[in-house]
């Protein structure tokens, strides 16, 4: 549902939310069906608080701008992964090149591969809806 026509504005808005929360937005990018947000987390907030605020504020932003028919809302849940300083450049470029990356692999394939790589046990029926 995220249109390329306004995705750049959305990504900038989401980075602004993160920075306003005194966190460090590194990069926000994504596809029509998902967003990757890479940020430095200071211990004054939990990941859950940052994600809650980003999802809430950005959904309101999308709705105020009438970018979708009906009312937009993010799906429940999210995935988080942590990285060391030595991986910042690799993760940054991975997120930057989402369009190229997803020519080879769907979001579902990408996400389940990350869960498997990080040895996170999961039941696919409890993940989220995939739009391909």
N, C-alpha and C positions, 0 to 999 in steps of 0.2 A: 503493500500500500504506500510505500515511501517513494514518491515520484522524483526522478532525476531533476525535474524542473525546480524543486524547492529543497532537495536534500542538503545542498550546501548550506543554506540558511539554517536548516534544522540542526545540522552538525555544529555549526558555529554557536547557535543558541545553547545547545547541550554543553559545549565546552565552557560557555559563559556561566552556566549554572554551577558547574564543578568549581570553576575559579572563584565564584562568589561565595562558595562554601569553604573557602580557604584551602582547597585542595589544588593539585596541579594537573590540569588537563594537558595531556601530551598529544593525543590525536583522537578524533572521532570520525569514523567513516563507516560505510556499510553498503547494503544492497536494498532492494525493494522490500525484502522480507526480514531484515535484521540490521542491527547496529553493533559495531564494535567500539568500545570506549576504553581507552588506555589512559590511566591517570595515576599520579602519585598520591597515595593515601596518607594523610597525617593522622595520628592517633586520636585527634579530638572528635572524630566521627567514625562510625562504623561503615562498612561497605553497604550494609542494608539501608542506612540512612541516606547515603549518597545516591544509591540506585533509586530509592523511593522518591527522592526529590527530583532527580533527573526525569524519571518516568512521569511523574505527576505534572511537573512544570512544562515538559515538552509536549505532553498530550494536550494540555490547555492551550499551548502555543499553536499547535496544529489546528485545533478546533476554532480558536479565535480567527485564524487566517482562512478558515473554510477550505483547507487543502484536500479534504476527503468528503465524499458524500456521507451524510449521517454523522454519527459521533465516533471519533477515533479514541481508542484506548489501547494501551500496550497489553500483551498477554501477561498472565501471571508468571512470576518466576523470572530467573535470570541465571546465568552461569558466571562464575568468577574464577580467575586463575591468577596466581602471583608469579612474578618474575624477578630475577636478580638484576642488579644494575648492568651486568655484563650482557644481558639479553635485550636491553632497551632498544637498541638500533634494529635488531632483527624483528622484534614485535612491531615497532613503528612501521617498518617497511612492509611487513605482512598486512597490517591494517590499511596502509596507504594504497596497496595494490589489490584491494578486494575484488574489483571488477575483473581483473586478469585472473586472479586466483579462482574465482567462481565459474570461469569458463571450463575448468577442469573438474571441479568438485562442488556438489550442492551444499547448501547450508546444513542439511541433515547429515550428510557424509562428513562434513567438516566438524560439526559439533560432537558427533559420536566418536570420531577419531580423536578429538582432544580429550574427551572423557576416558577413552581407553588408554591413551598415551599417559595421562596423569593417574591412571589406575583408580578412577572413580567408579564405584559400583553404581549401576543404574538399571532401571527397568524402563524400556522405551515408552511404555504406555503412560509413564508419569513425566515424560519430558513435555514438550509443548507442540502445538499444531505446526505443521510445516506446510508452507505454501510454495509449491514449485511450478 
